[in-house]
């Protein structure tokens, strides 16, 4: 009887979890975008930290990028009509 209860609990627990699998392509794209947005202080040394932003800001940016499948708009790179008169 306890085996049946355990099996039911396992089925219920596994059936209620929804996991989002990140593809390799999206993760690589978001990692590249993250490196552009938050460049490292010392290139090739991740322990040196970032030249700008906090760790929380980086995690939030990466999470937002993954949630939007790598299609994230960056306000810093968007063209501004006031700065580029033609």
SVG drawing of the C-alpha trace seen along z (x, -y; Angstrom):
<svg xmlns="http://www.w3.org/2000/svg" viewBox="-2 -67 44 69">
<polyline fill="none" stroke="black" stroke-width="0.4" points="0.0,0.0 2.8,-2.4 4.4,-1.7 1.1,-2.7 1.0,-6.0 4.6,-6.8 3.9,-6.1 0.8,-8.4 2.8,-11.2 5.6,-10.9 3.1,-11.1 1.3,-14.1 4.5,-15.9 6.0,-15.3 2.7,-16.1 2.4,-19.5 5.9,-20.9 6.3,-22.9 9.9,-23.3 11.0,-25.6 13.9,-24.1 16.2,-26.8 17.7,-25.9 21.4,-26.2 21.0,-28.8 18.9,-31.1 21.4,-30.7 24.3,-31.6 22.6,-34.6 21.5,-35.9 25.1,-35.3 26.5,-37.4 23.9,-40.1 24.8,-40.1 28.5,-40.5 27.7,-43.5 25.4,-45.1 27.7,-44.4 31.3,-44.2 33.9,-42.6 36.5,-44.7 39.2,-42.4 38.6,-40.5 39.0,-36.8 38.8,-37.0 35.2,-36.6 36.3,-36.9 37.3,-40.5 33.6,-41.4 31.7,-43.7 32.6,-47.2 29.0,-48.3 25.9,-47.0 25.3,-44.7 25.1,-40.9 21.3,-41.2 20.9,-43.5 22.8,-40.9 20.7,-38.0 17.5,-40.0 18.7,-40.9 19.6,-37.3 16.3,-36.1 14.4,-38.7 16.3,-37.7 15.6,-34.0 11.9,-34.6 11.7,-36.6 13.6,-33.8 16.6,-36.0 14.6,-38.9 15.3,-41.7 15.3,-45.3 18.2,-47.3 17.4,-50.9 21.2,-51.8 21.6,-50.6 18.3,-52.0 18.8,-54.9 17.7,-58.2 16.5,-60.8 17.8,-63.7 21.3,-62.4 21.5,-61.5 20.2,-64.4 20.2,-63.8"/>
</svg>
